[in-house]
Amino acid sequence: MSLIVFLLLGYPVAFALAANGLLFFIIGVELAPLSDSINLSWPLLNAMPERLWGVMSNDTLLAIPFFTFMGIVLEKSGMAEDLLDTIGQLFGPIRGGLAYAVIFVGALLAATTGVVAASVIAMGLISLPIMLRYGYDRSIASGVIAASGTLAQIIPPSLVLIVLADQLGRSVGDMYAGALIPGLVLTGLYMLYILLMTFLRRDSMPALPLEARSLGSGVTSLAIALAVAAGFAYAAHIYLYPTQGENADILGGTVGVLFIYIVAVADKTLNINMMSRLAQQVIIVLIPPLALIFLVLGTIFLGIATPTEGGAMGAVGALVMAAAKGRLTMDVVRSALTATTRLSSFVLFILIGARVFSLTFYGVNGHLWVEHLLVSLPGGETGFLIAVNVLVFFLAFFLDFFELAFIIVPLLAPAADKLGIDLIWFGVLLGINMQTSFMHPPFGFALFYLRSVAAKVPYLDKVTGKKMQPVTTGQIYWGAVPFVGIQIVMVGLTILFPGMVMHYKGEGSGVDPATIKIEVPGFGGGLTLPDNGGGLGLPGGLQLPAGNPLEGSGEQKPAEGGEKPATDLSSPPSFN
């Protein structure tokens, strides 16, 4: 309660956590002699330096600045603009095509940037004016942009998944693998909603008019190009399988993608016109970000790189892509470094404040009280999951995902573990739920980001010259409501179908542990070592007696050629 009061008074989260922890530490020290359940004393503060050093030396959290830097550089490189323009042309001829394009690009940006602010702002600046120009409903247009931007919360390499893995004490790679299918399913649910709306409200999302399709037609040419690429990939797979084994499919796919990319670049550069302009543009624009996704996530899933190393490679790849587009300037690097430093410092200070708070909380056995309360909820595991998800959903109205991850998750994890809940599945479930914190009216950050770039006053459209009405805050909020409902549905699907997440464990060896039998060989003739004059068969080895010490009365048997006294085992063996 005191922490909530601190936050409502406007204090930063990190300082509110630390101040609240220190305040109640002092109170707890004074009350400790009066209660057996309070384990606080002044010497406990001596443990704080080591706790803080543990935060700062955490290698896992290094992935946060790497992925943040990668996302900001890609935003500045114009990748989002190229993707939205090209995919918008590809989906333009169908009703709701621009909305599909925004969702598709939102998923791609989520898999490359992992930063919600960058995705929402980029799509709000580029797509919203185009959608309004061609008659899209303002609420639907606003909602689809805000929701697509929040896909960066659950699709790897999400920053929140890194934090959740750290707080739950699990592998970031496992968390990424577990979250991949739910993220793709959520993307599909967004597209399904758009499809339903195109039937229920046919005029809310019209197709692009013919004059707006600057790349023309050419879907057939694109399909043929993809078929040729698939053929080359299959041929490469067959050729490489004898030497590469299971990696042949990935290497074969890489060969096919590289082939069609080189062909498209050559076709455009040399004006061969073997492909349509649409096919050229789609291939040239899509393959670099897909290659970056493979560089980051593919290496992590294949076990070649850790998430931290994958983030570092992604940052370098983003710099290369920006340089290839001629947009890598000192201003871009400076702004990316500034944003990265700001976010990393924000995370670090929250972690430090959380360590101070948890020192006091654990000192008064608060974690035991919370664990007992949660484990004792009616309904067992199901009741626990329902109660926790309802709690997180309502807390997301007031707290963002970093605050929820650092304050709430450490309290929930022990109870979940005690109930036998897989913590990777639990973390992905919480990640999907906390995603709603970006969409909740009235404090959703994605809504604030979109509000900052959406038109607030009437303006003249640059293409048509028509006077366009602004987008109101109410339209943005109402547009977000259906997508919040979809995210709640996704939480329910994840609970009903845990296999979407649990696939991260793989198929396993198929061995029943109950059938495993361990046999230890006996010493009586079981192990025979060559006798080199040293007791254990080692040259000049430990001068131990020959024979089986487990047989007889412990007296040394006389050897041939004379009688030797029994070896004295009361002193250490001789190494001379």
Beta strands, then each sheet from edge to edge (+ up, - down):
strand 1: 459-460
strand 2: 467-468
sheet 1: 1+ 2-
end
